[in-house]
Amino acid sequence: MCAGWGFGVMVGPGTPFFGAANILAYVIPWWEVREVLILFELEGLGKFLGEIGRVRDALKGLRVEVTEGPVSLTLNGLQEVVRVRIRPEAGKELARLEGWLGACFNKGVAASRQAAKEEIERLTGWTIPAIPGLT
């Protein structure tokens, strides 16, 4: 073996370079083995980011509708307001309308968070714990 090729790379069971890198250590220099391992990690990161993108797209399409008095809001799974509907008679009571809007928005956000949590669990198989005040 030439000096510098595989030098300083520990291989064998229980070491971080056991497996594919064990073979690579005798074929390419140790600094390139590290680059190959980084590529394996980046591939996993790419899969994870792809999964996150898929979840985000699903949440954007998720719809939750809530009603409080004459006010109806539709939110998506990203807690974005998609539609606001106010019945005409609400215009006569502006002071109450503000309360209905606030209450409706808060209910919508809570319902959207719960629906998003369930959708993420369904898509990924992850179990997302309840966080007091957030879910």
C-alpha positions in Angstrom: 0.0 0.0 0.0 1.3 3.4 -0.9 1.9 6.0 1.8 -1.2 8.2 2.1 -3.6 5.7 0.6 -5.9 4.5 3.3 -3.5 5.9 5.9 -5.1 6.8 9.2 -8.5 5.2 8.3 -9.6 2.7 11.0 -11.8 -0.1 9.6 -13.5 -3.0 11.1 -16.6 -3.8 13.2 -17.4 -1.0 15.7 -15.6 1.7 13.8 -17.4 4.4 11.8 -15.8 3.3 8.6 -17.0 -0.3 8.6 -18.9 -1.5 5.5 -18.7 0.2 2.2 -16.0 2.6 3.4 -13.9 -0.4 4.5 -13.5 -1.4 0.9 -13.1 2.2 -0.2 -10.2 2.8 2.2 -8.0 0.5 0.2 -9.0 2.0 -3.1 -9.1 5.7 -2.6 -7.3 8.1 -0.3 -8.7 8.7 3.2 -9.7 12.3 2.4 -11.9 11.1 -0.5 -13.4 8.4 1.7 -14.6 11.2 4.0 -16.1 13.0 0.9 -18.0 9.8 -0.1 -19.4 9.5 3.4 -20.5 13.1 3.3 -22.3 12.4 0.0 -24.1 9.4 1.7 -25.2 11.8 4.5 -26.3 14.4 1.9 -28.4 11.8 0.1 -30.2 11.1 3.4 -30.7 14.9 3.9 -32.0 15.2 0.3 -34.6 12.4 1.0 -35.6 14.2 4.2 -36.0 17.6 2.5 -38.0 15.9 -0.2 -40.3 14.5 2.5 -40.7 17.9 4.1 -41.6 19.4 0.7 -44.2 16.7 0.2 -45.7 17.4 3.6 -45.7 21.1 2.9 -47.6 20.6 -0.3 -50.1 18.4 1.4 -50.6 20.9 4.2 -51.1 23.7 1.7 -54.0 21.8 0.1 -55.6 20.9 3.5 -58.7 23.0 4.3 -60.4 23.7 7.6 -63.5 25.9 7.9 -64.7 27.4 11.1 -67.7 29.6 11.9 -68.3 32.1 14.7 -71.6 34.0 14.5 -72.0 35.4 11.0 -68.2 35.0 10.2 -66.7 32.0 8.5 -63.0 31.5 7.8 -61.2 28.9 5.8 -57.6 28.1 6.6 -55.1 25.8 5.1 -52.8 23.4 7.0 -50.1 26.1 7.1 -52.4 28.3 9.2 -52.9 30.8 6.3 -56.4 32.3 5.8 -57.7 31.2 2.4 -61.2 32.7 2.6 -63.2 35.0 4.7 -67.0 35.1 4.5 -69.2 37.6 6.5 -72.9 37.6 6.3 -74.4 41.0 5.4 -76.3 41.4 8.8 -72.9 41.4 10.6 -72.3 44.9 9.2 -74.9 46.4 11.5 -73.0 45.3 14.6 -69.4 46.3 14.0 -68.4 46.0 17.7 -69.5 42.4 17.8 -68.1 41.7 14.4 -64.6 42.4 15.7 -65.1 39.8 18.5 -66.5 37.3 16.0 -63.5 37.7 13.7 -61.0 37.3 16.5 -62.8 34.2 17.9 -63.3 32.7 14.5 -59.6 33.2 13.6 -58.4 31.6 16.9 -60.7 28.6 16.4 -59.5 28.3 12.9 -55.8 28.3 13.8 -56.4 25.7 16.5 -58.4 23.5 14.1 -55.8 23.9 11.4 -52.9 23.0 13.8 -54.8 19.8 14.8 -55.6 18.9 11.2 -51.9 19.6 10.1 -50.6 17.4 13.0 -52.9 14.5 11.9 -51.9 14.9 8.2 -48.2 14.9 9.1 -48.6 11.8 11.2 -50.5 10.1 8.4 -47.9 11.1 5.7 -44.7 10.4 7.6 -45.7 7.8 10.2 -44.2 10.0 12.8 -45.9 10.5 16.2 -46.0 14.2 17.0 -46.5 14.8 20.8 -49.0 17.4 22.0 -47.3 20.6 23.0 -49.5 22.6 25.5 -50.4 25.9 24.0 -49.4 24.9 20.5 -51.6 21.9 19.7 
